Amino acid sequence: MGNYQLIAATGCPTGIAHTYMAQEALEQAAKKKGVTIKVETHGQIGVENELTAEEIKNADAVIIAADKDVHPERFAGKRIIDVSVSTGIKDAERLIDDALAGKGSIAAENDAVDALEQETGSNTSFGRSIYKNLMNGVSHMLPFVVAGGVLIAISFAVWGIYSFDPDNAQYNATAAMLKAVGDAAMGMMVPVLAAYIAEGIAKRPGLVVGFVGGIVAMNGGTGFLGGILAGFLAGYFILFLQKVLDVLPKQLDGLKAIFLYPVIGVAVIGIVMSLLAGPMKAVNEGMMSFLAGFENSNPLILGVVVGCMCAFDMGGPINKAAYVTGTALLAQGNTTFMAGVSAACIAPPLITGFATLFFGKYFDTNDRNAGLVNFILGSTHITEGAIPFAAKDPIRVLPTMMLGSSIAAVLTYMFGVQVPAPHGGFLVLPVVTGKLQWVLSILIGSIVGGVILGFIQKSSVAAKEKKANAEQADKSVITE
């Protein structure tokens, strides 16, 4: 205990699948190479397998495979390889080799400013830093949206869509109370998003400033975009403030943390967001209206766009852009956009499941087992189960996934399905409007994709057998 050659930390925005797939990939790669490793996971239920100070001290190198904040300041003085969580899944063996070869960069004695400089240096692009901090906010925001969305949907499904309105014949006190609780959870979306974007940038000093900035943004009607802006402004302003106040004596560090940072930060960011409320509100409302209008006018184009985005990187930044847009529109009361997003996210794992079911003899045992498991993962809106299949042949498999997801999304929009919960897959069927049409849309897209993927695998196996036979024939000729 306490002595590992390598240590690692994994984390993805949703904290459901990618986090643990990267952990498993790294552990298996290390075992294969005879290397000891401990992998800390930052999932939706919190930090598991947490690294101790002794383990960090004794490790030769650190691998960070994460798209969210995993508190890298702990690794000051250690050699770090910092990559996306998907790289941790797809290229674990190379990461182990690189760590053993001494690649990566030495972390500075990190305060918040040093952490920013490290993130924006050559090892990690500024764009990736922006993405990681945004996803840090999204990962903390999601449970609020899921809880609120499901509670509101239950109140509608059980007592009626107008059961919260005292002036309507459907009114029910219990339904109104349940919807009020759901609204309270949904109302936390923007402040929590802003708070944890700022926390990802400036650690704890940024949290309170981001939270207040998010509340001001929400009250000003700036919506989701305002929350993102408030979070980044708060985080980077605190970094600037830390640099400016660094001239103060060390003895005043406590005063800075408890008084100067929050008071100055909240005042400045609060005022800035108040002044930006008008323009930001117009931009936010314009974006929502555009997307809603686009959805109503042309479900075919919207379905193709959403389907391709969700299946292109299956849990990566493009997938998350579609998902976050759906979540934002859901908070605005638009439940149809999320129906297509959910369908497109559910389809890829089901595609692999149907492919292994229909063309089982062309897949090895591990793939067949993974395909069966993917029926469960897909049904619960966990897209990442399809990644191992796509990683083996991305040029042909990804377009197949995108086609299947697009068919599912297009049909969902054409049927006018409404899904008021942002996650859960078929578990939220009781609160879906157009249940049968939604399931049918997803199955059609998944089966079409599964059949195509099966033929791709069949041709791949045939090509390998042909190559093996040719090599065997060449050897026979040489022997003779």
ChimeraX attribute file (.defattr): number of C-alpha atoms within 10 A of each C-alpha:
attribute: neighborCount
match mode: 1-to-1
recipient: residues
	/A:1	5
	/A:2	14
	/A:3	16
	/A:4	18
	/A:5	19
	/A:6	22
	/A:7	24
	/A:8	25
	/A:9	28
	/A:10	32
	/A:11	32
	/A:12	30
	/A:13	31
	/A:14	24
	/A:15	21
	/A:16	16
	/A:17	19
	/A:18	30
	/A:19	27
	/A:20	21
	/A:21	22
	/A:22	29
	/A:23	23
	/A:24	16
	/A:25	17
	/A:26	29
	/A:27	20
	/A:28	16
	/A:29	19
	/A:30	21
	/A:31	12
	/A:32	10
	/A:33	11
	/A:34	9
	/A:35	15
	/A:36	14
	/A:37	23
	/A:38	24
	/A:39	24
	/A:40	21
	/A:41	26
	/A:42	25
	/A:43	20
	/A:44	18
	/A:45	9
	/A:46	9
	/A:47	15
	/A:48	12
	/A:49	11
	/A:50	14
	/A:51	18
	/A:52	10
	/A:53	11
	/A:54	12
	/A:55	18
	/A:56	23
	/A:57	17
	/A:58	15
	/A:59	20
	/A:60	18
	/A:61	29
	/A:62	28
	/A:63	25
	/A:64	23
	/A:65	30
	/A:66	26
	/A:67	30
	/A:68	27
	/A:69	26
	/A:70	21
	/A:71	11
	/A:72	17
	/A:73	16
	/A:74	16
	/A:75	19
	/A:76	17
	/A:77	15
	/A:78	20
	/A:79	20
	/A:80	24
	/A:81	23
	/A:82	23
	/A:83	18
	/A:84	20
	/A:85	27
	/A:86	26
	/A:87	15
	/A:88	27
	/A:89	23
	/A:90	19
	/A:91	16
	/A:92	23
	/A:93	19
	/A:94	14
	/A:95	24
	/A:96	23
	/A:97	14
	/A:98	15
	/A:99	21
	/A:100	15
	/A:101	10
	/A:102	14
	/A:103	14
	/A:104	18
	/A:105	18
	/A:106	17
	/A:107	19
	/A:108	16
	/A:109	14
	/A:110	17
	/A:111	14
	/A:112	24
	/A:113	18
	/A:114	15
	/A:115	22
	/A:116	17
	/A:117	14
	/A:118	21
	/A:119	21
	/A:120	16
	/A:121	13
	/A:122	10
	/A:123	14
	/A:124	16
	/A:125	13
	/A:126	16
	/A:127	10
	/A:128	16
	/A:129	21
	/A:130	17
	/A:131	15
	/A:132	25
	/A:133	25
	/A:134	25
	/A:135	25
	/A:136	28
	/A:137	28
	/A:138	24
	/A:139	24
	/A:140	20
	/A:141	24
	/A:142	23
	/A:143	18
	/A:144	19
	/A:145	26
	/A:146	19
	/A:147	19
	/A:148	28
	/A:149	25
	/A:150	21
	/A:151	24
	/A:152	26
	/A:153	23
	/A:154	23
	/A:155	24
	/A:156	20
	/A:157	16
	/A:158	12
	/A:159	17
	/A:160	16
	/A:161	16
	/A:162	17
	/A:163	22
	/A:164	23
	/A:165	14
	/A:166	12
	/A:167	9
	/A:168	10
	/A:169	10
	/A:170	14
	/A:171	17
	/A:172	18
	/A:173	13
	/A:174	13
	/A:175	25
	/A:176	20
	/A:177	14
	/A:178	20
	/A:179	23
	/A:180	17
	/A:181	16
	/A:182	23
	/A:183	19
	/A:184	14
	/A:185	20
	/A:186	24
	/A:187	17
	/A:188	18
	/A:189	28
	/A:190	32
	/A:191	28
	/A:192	26
	/A:193	28
	/A:194	38
	/A:195	32
	/A:196	32
	/A:197	37
	/A:198	36
	/A:199	27
	/A:200	27
	/A:201	32
	/A:202	27
	/A:203	20
	/A:204	16
	/A:205	24
	/A:206	31
	/A:207	25
	/A:208	22
	/A:209	32
	/A:210	37
	/A:211	27
	/A:212	25
	/A:213	36
	/A:214	33
	/A:215	26
	/A:216	24
	/A:217	31
	/A:218	23
	/A:219	13
	/A:220	18
	/A:221	17
	/A:222	27
	/A:223	27
	/A:224	27
	/A:225	20
	/A:226	28
	/A:227	29
	/A:228	27
	/A:229	21
	/A:230	32
	/A:231	37
	/A:232	26
	/A:233	24
	/A:234	34
	/A:235	31
	/A:236	18
	/A:237	22
	/A:238	30
	/A:239	24
	/A:240	15
	/A:241	17
	/A:242	20
	/A:243	12
	/A:244	10
	/A:245	15
	/A:246	13
	/A:247	8
	/A:248	10
	/A:249	8
	/A:250	10
	/A:251	8
	/A:252	12
	/A:253	14
	/A:254	10
	/A:255	11
	/A:256	19
	/A:257	14
	/A:258	11
	/A:259	12
	/A:260	18
	/A:261	22
	/A:262	20
	/A:263	14
	/A:264	15
	/A:265	25
	/A:266	21
	/A:267	14
	/A:268	17
	/A:269	24
	/A:270	22
	/A:271	14
	/A:272	16
	/A:273	25
	/A:274	17
	/A:275	12
	/A:276	17
	/A:277	21
	/A:278	13
	/A:279	11
	/A:280	22
	/A:281	20
	/A:282	12
	/A:283	16
	/A:284	17
	/A:285	16
	/A:286	12
	/A:287	15
	/A:288	17
	/A:289	13
	/A:290	12
	/A:291	17
	/A:292	15
	/A:293	11
	/A:294	13
	/A:295	18
	/A:296	15
	/A:297	11
	/A:298	13
	/A:299	21
	/A:300	17
	/A:301	15
	/A:302	21
	/A:303	27
	/A:304	22
	/A:305	18
	/A:306	31
	/A:307	30
	/A:308	27
	/A:309	26
	/A:310	34
	/A:311	31
	/A:312	23
	/A:313	20
	/A:314	28
	/A:315	26
	/A:316	20
	/A:317	19
	/A:318	17
	/A:319	22
	/A:320	19
	/A:321	15
	/A:322	24
	/A:323	25
	/A:324	19
	/A:325	18
	/A:326	24
	/A:327	27
	/A:328	22
	/A:329	22
	/A:330	22
	/A:331	23
	/A:332	14
	/A:333	10
	/A:334	18
	/A:335	23
	/A:336	23
	/A:337	32
	/A:338	30
	/A:339	28
	/A:340	38
	/A:341	31
	/A:342	33
	/A:343	37
	/A:344	39
	/A:345	35
	/A:346	31
	/A:347	39
	/A:348	40
	/A:349	33
	/A:350	32
	/A:351	33
	/A:352	35
	/A:353	30
	/A:354	25
	/A:355	28
	/A:356	26
	/A:357	17
	/A:358	15
	/A:359	18
	/A:360	18
	/A:361	14
	/A:362	20
	/A:363	18
	/A:364	10
	/A:365	12
	/A:366	8
	/A:367	17
	/A:368	21
	/A:369	13
	/A:370	19
	/A:371	26
	/A:372	18
	/A:373	16
	/A:374	25
	/A:375	21
	/A:376	17
	/A:377	23
	/A:378	26
	/A:379	21
	/A:380	18
	/A:381	23
	/A:382	27
	/A:383	27
	/A:384	24
	/A:385	27
	/A:386	26
	/A:387	24
	/A:388	16
	/A:389	18
	/A:390	22
	/A:391	15
	/A:392	11
	/A:393	13
	/A:394	15
	/A:395	10
	/A:396	14
	/A:397	24
	/A:398	23
	/A:399	17
	/A:400	26
	/A:401	35
	/A:402	27
	/A:403	24
	/A:404	31
	/A:405	38
	/A:406	34
	/A:407	27
	/A:408	34
	/A:409	37
	/A:410	27
	/A:411	23
	/A:412	31
	/A:413	26
	/A:414	17
	/A:415	15
	/A:416	20
	/A:417	23
	/A:418	21
	/A:419	31
	/A:420	29
	/A:421	28
	/A:422	28
	/A:423	24
	/A:424	17
	/A:425	21
	/A:426	19
	/A:427	12
	/A:428	18
	/A:429	16
	/A:430	13
	/A:431	21
	/A:432	21
	/A:433	18
	/A:434	17
	/A:435	17
	/A:436	11
	/A:437	16
	/A:438	27
	/A:439	16
	/A:440	15
	/A:441	26
	/A:442	30
	/A:443	22
	/A:444	18
	/A:445	27
	/A:446	32
	/A:447	20
	/A:448	21
	/A:449	28
	/A:450	29
	/A:451	20
	/A:452	20
	/A:453	25
	/A:454	24
	/A:455	15
	/A:456	18
	/A:457	22
	/A:458	17
	/A:459	13
	/A:460	14
	/A:461	15
	/A:462	13
	/A:463	12
	/A:464	12
	/A:465	12
	/A:466	12
	/A:467	12
	/A:468	12
	/A:469	12
	/A:470	12
	/A:471	12
	/A:472	12
	/A:473	12
	/A:474	11
	/A:475	11
	/A:476	10
	/A:477	9
	/A:478	8
	/A:479	7
	/A:480	5
